[in-house]
Amino acid sequence: MSENNRKQSIEEFIEEFSFEPCVPELLKSIEKDNEKIKDLVICKYLKIQLTPAEEEDILNYFINNSVFSAATLANPATSVVTEFLYDPIGRFDIDKYFFASKGGKAIHSRLIRVEDNLHSLIEKHLKKGKVLIGNLGGGPGRDVIDVFSKFYRNNDNVASVNIDRDKNALNRGKRMADIGEVLNKIEFVESSFSKYKNKEKFDIIILVGVLCGLPIEKCTLLMREIKPLLAKGGSIMVSNVAPKMLNEDPFTYFIMNEIMGWSLVFKEEVILREIFENAGYDWHGSFIDDYGFHHMGIGTKRKTSLFKNF
Ligand SMILES: C[S@@+](CC[C@H](N)C(=O)[O-])C[C@H]1O[C@@H](n2cnc3c(N)ncnc32)[C@H](O)[C@@H]1O
């Protein structure tokens, strides 16, 4: 491959693909700072072979110029990444790209839709009495904190247990809950939710942003493991990233996956439904974020029948 073929203008590159305007903006910003990196990023997207040293140059550039990229590389499943998109105040151009990208906006929209639906589920369960929510892999638990501080500050009938193995996320959550005046309603537990045992079963379980990177079999196993935590008649809400994200925002996934090494397992709604059913839940339907990049399934624990075969 000659040096000339490795140089392509942003305009030529953009013409080939129908990218969102934030993609040329990002490339122009990189070009202004370091033209070689811009060329390498385009080459990498076009699957033109790069040397290990060139790959390293791209990676170092992203780490040094984006908090989001550095956090993702360190731990793709960390809530630092989701929190960064929920509260978009980063100042680097690469971080601004993530805020402007459809993939980034869809994560923010997922939070809003999860909160709306969580509020409806709480209202439904409140009709039967007290409501205890298990926020599994909740990170700081922003979704529950927002809903509690908006609607239930003075309601003693709702409470939550936020279980995460990341102590820093839990500490952040405690501060957020304190500011939202709902700290007295949320217990923060540092644990793997697969190992957690509850004396009082959860009326609602939410599992958001946890399954996206996992293969189908592992998701099914995990959902089976957490079933004993859910009360009879309780509801579970589970999110997973959809193939639409890859189709409509391939450049963001290219950065996340091919530069930062973060893999997602995109699943259609029908696959999420199969996971529910194979793990022993009844499927009650699903909702999506505003971009259709995530499916959120809702279900209940399947009633076991003595006459399974009939
Ligand atoms: C991407 S974050 C999502 C956080 C939050 N649910 C949200 O929607 O913003 C995933 C979180 O799941 C946690 N996590 C993943 N597997 C876990 C497990 N088995 N037990 C406890 N926490 C887990 C991680 O520590 C991380 O905080």
The ligand as an SDF file (V2000), in Angstrom:
LIG
                    3D

 27 29  0  0  0  0  0  0  0  0999 V2000
  -22.5090   -0.1810   32.5000 C   0  0  0  0  0  0  0  0  0  0  0  0
  -22.7330   -0.1650   34.2320 S   0  0  0  0  0  0  0  0  0  0  0  0
  -24.4730    0.1610   34.3110 C   0  0  0  0  0  0  0  0  0  0  0  0
  -24.8580    0.8270   35.5950 C   0  0  0  0  0  0  0  0  0  0  0  0
  -26.3480    1.1460   35.7430 C   0  0  0  0  0  0  0  0  0  0  0  0
  -27.1450   -0.0550   35.8300 N   0  0  0  0  0  0  0  0  0  0  0  0
  -26.8430    2.0130   34.6240 C   0  0  0  0  0  0  0  0  0  0  0  0
  -27.7460    1.5890   33.8980 O   0  0  0  0  0  0  0  0  0  0  0  0
  -26.3560    3.1250   34.4800 O   0  0  0  0  0  0  0  0  0  0  0  0
  -22.6620   -1.8680   34.6600 C   0  0  0  0  0  0  0  0  0  0  0  0
  -22.5050   -2.0750   36.1640 C   0  0  0  0  0  0  0  0  0  0  0  0
  -22.7430   -3.4540   36.4660 O   0  0  0  0  0  0  0  0  0  0  0  0
  -21.8560   -3.8360   37.4950 C   0  0  0  0  0  0  0  0  0  0  0  0
  -21.7930   -5.3110   37.4710 N   0  0  0  0  0  0  0  0  0  0  0  0
  -21.6320   -6.1330   36.4010 C   0  0  0  0  0  0  0  0  0  0  0  0
  -21.7120   -7.4180   36.7630 N   0  0  0  0  0  0  0  0  0  0  0  0
  -21.9420   -7.4320   38.1170 C   0  0  0  0  0  0  0  0  0  0  0  0
  -22.1430   -8.4700   39.0840 C   0  0  0  0  0  0  0  0  0  0  0  0
  -22.1250   -9.7650   38.7310 N   0  0  0  0  0  0  0  0  0  0  0  0
  -22.3670   -8.1090   40.3560 N   0  0  0  0  0  0  0  0  0  0  0  0
  -22.3960   -6.8060   40.7260 C   0  0  0  0  0  0  0  0  0  0  0  0
  -22.2100   -5.7750   39.8520 N   0  0  0  0  0  0  0  0  0  0  0  0
  -21.9940   -6.0860   38.5610 C   0  0  0  0  0  0  0  0  0  0  0  0
  -20.5630   -3.1050   37.1780 C   0  0  0  0  0  0  0  0  0  0  0  0
  -19.7240   -2.9960   38.3140 O   0  0  0  0  0  0  0  0  0  0  0  0
  -21.1210   -1.7450   36.7040 C   0  0  0  0  0  0  0  0  0  0  0  0
  -21.2400   -0.8370   37.7710 O   0  0  0  0  0  0  0  0  0  0  0  0
  1  2  1  0
  2  3  1  0
  2 10  1  0
  3  4  1  0
  4  5  1  0
  5  6  1  0
  5  7  1  0
  7  8  2  0
  7  9  1  0
 10 11  1  0
 11 12  1  0
 11 26  1  0
 12 13  1  0
 13 14  1  0
 13 24  1  0
 14 15  1  0
 14 23  1  0
 15 16  2  0
 16 17  1  0
 17 18  1  0
 17 23  2  0
 18 19  1  0
 18 20  2  0
 20 21  1  0
 21 22  2  0
 22 23  1  0
 24 25  1  0
 24 26  1  0
 26 27  1  0
M  CHG  2   2   1   9  -1
M  END
$$$$
